[in-house]
């Protein structure tokens, strides 16, 4: 059983302020210990917050979703992505239909260097929530590291379709930057120039 679940992030958001572009931590609503841990985390005191929240992960046989989300965020902030993923798995096992848990797991496994595990987690998340842009963005990053250009284009184009401002990440993300001028990529993006004759537009506008 599970008590509480973390809230979903804004479309296209990864875990923030946890480390970079999968799950914001929802503010606890009841337990004072969790509230205090959340405040410490917001102040950048992740290690102190983690010490408070660890005992709250499981109580009376139930997994606390808010505690898990906060603990994973704290661990990620400390750079311990492998342990953060272990906490994420606790949440996924307790609430397998919660896409946020799988997105968080994928994010932490990605940063821990487990690309196969991250891919599996994000694909599971897509099956549960097929319209979250950030999931496709992260799938594109994984494909880039795996050297699968067609999947990079497919997933990134879908991410931009769902959340247009993610297009800017082609210039910002080191995994995706090599594709920013790729004609195949640009041809798939909204407003992009299709691949083929680079002078097609010129000829089309001639009288």
SVG drawing of the C-alpha trace seen along z (x, -y; Angstrom):
<svg xmlns="http://www.w3.org/2000/svg" viewBox="-2 -37 30 41">
<polyline fill="none" stroke="black" stroke-width="0.4" points="0.0,0.0 1.0,-3.6 0.3,-6.7 0.5,-9.9 1.9,-10.4 4.1,-13.1 2.5,-15.7 3.3,-15.8 5.7,-18.5 4.8,-21.1 4.8,-19.9 8.3,-19.3 9.9,-19.7 12.4,-17.3 12.9,-16.7 13.6,-20.2 15.3,-21.6 16.8,-18.2 19.5,-18.4 18.8,-19.3 16.2,-18.9 12.3,-14.5 10.0,-15.5 9.4,-18.5 8.7,-17.6 5.2,-18.4 4.9,-20.3 3.9,-17.9 0.5,-18.6 0.5,-16.9 3.4,-15.3 5.5,-17.9 8.7,-15.9 8.1,-15.9 7.2,-19.6 10.4,-20.4 12.4,-18.2 10.8,-20.0 11.7,-23.4 15.3,-22.3 15.5,-21.0 14.2,-24.3 17.0,-26.1 19.6,-23.9 20.2,-21.8 19.6,-18.4 21.7,-16.3 19.8,-17.5 16.5,-17.1 17.4,-13.5 18.2,-12.7 14.7,-13.7 12.9,-12.1 14.6,-8.6 12.7,-7.2 9.4,-8.3 9.7,-6.3 7.8,-3.3 5.5,-3.5 3.3,-0.6 4.0,1.3 2.9,-1.6 5.2,-3.6 4.8,-7.3 4.9,-8.7 5.7,-12.3 8.6,-11.1 10.0,-9.0 9.9,-11.9 11.6,-14.2 14.2,-11.6 15.0,-10.9 15.3,-14.6 17.7,-15.0 19.8,-12.1 19.9,-13.5 20.9,-16.9 23.8,-15.2 24.8,-13.4 23.9,-10.0 21.7,-9.0 22.1,-5.2 20.6,-5.5 17.9,-7.9 16.9,-5.3 16.6,-2.7 14.1,-5.0 12.3,-5.6 11.9,-1.9 10.3,-1.7 7.7,-4.1 7.3,-2.3 6.8,1.0 4.2,-0.4 2.3,-2.4 3.2,-1.0 0.5,-3.1 2.0,-6.4 3.9,-7.8 5.8,-10.3 7.5,-7.5 8.7,-6.0 9.8,-9.3 11.8,-9.9 13.3,-6.4 14.3,-7.0 15.9,-10.3 18.0,-9.0 19.1,-5.9 20.1,-8.1 22.3,-10.2 23.6,-7.0 24.8,-5.8 22.3,-3.0 20.9,-3.8 19.1,-0.5 17.4,-0.8 16.5,-4.5 15.1,-3.6 12.9,-0.9 11.6,-3.2 10.8,-6.1 9.1,-3.7 6.9,-2.5 6.1,-6.1 5.1,-6.8 2.7,-3.8 1.0,-5.4 1.1,-9.0 1.7,-9.4 1.5,-13.2 4.2,-14.3 6.8,-16.2 9.7,-15.8 9.5,-12.0 10.1,-12.2 12.9,-14.7 14.7,-12.3 14.1,-9.4 15.8,-11.6 18.8,-12.1 19.1,-8.4 18.9,-7.7 21.6,-10.3 23.9,-8.5 23.1,-5.2 23.9,-6.5 20.4,-6.0 19.8,-9.1 16.4,-8.1 15.1,-7.7 16.7,-11.0 14.7,-12.7 11.5,-10.8 11.4,-11.5 12.6,-15.1 10.1,-16.0 7.4,-14.5 8.6,-16.5 8.6,-19.7 5.1,-18.9 3.8,-18.6 5.8,-21.5 7.2,-23.9 9.7,-25.7 11.7,-22.5 13.1,-23.3 15.6,-25.6 17.1,-22.6 18.8,-21.6 21.2,-24.5 21.5,-23.9 21.7,-20.1 25.1,-18.6 23.6,-15.3 21.3,-16.9 23.4,-19.8 25.1,-17.8 21.7,-17.6 20.8,-21.3 21.8,-21.8 21.0,-18.3 18.7,-18.6 16.8,-15.5 16.1,-16.9 15.1,-20.3 12.8,-18.8 10.9,-17.0 10.4,-20.0 7.5,-22.4 8.4,-25.2 11.5,-23.4 12.8,-23.1 12.1,-19.6 15.1,-17.7 15.9,-17.6 16.7,-20.4 18.2,-23.3 17.0,-25.7 13.4,-24.4 12.1,-27.4 13.9,-29.8 12.4,-28.2 9.0,-28.0 8.9,-31.8 10.1,-32.8 7.4,-34.2"/>
</svg>
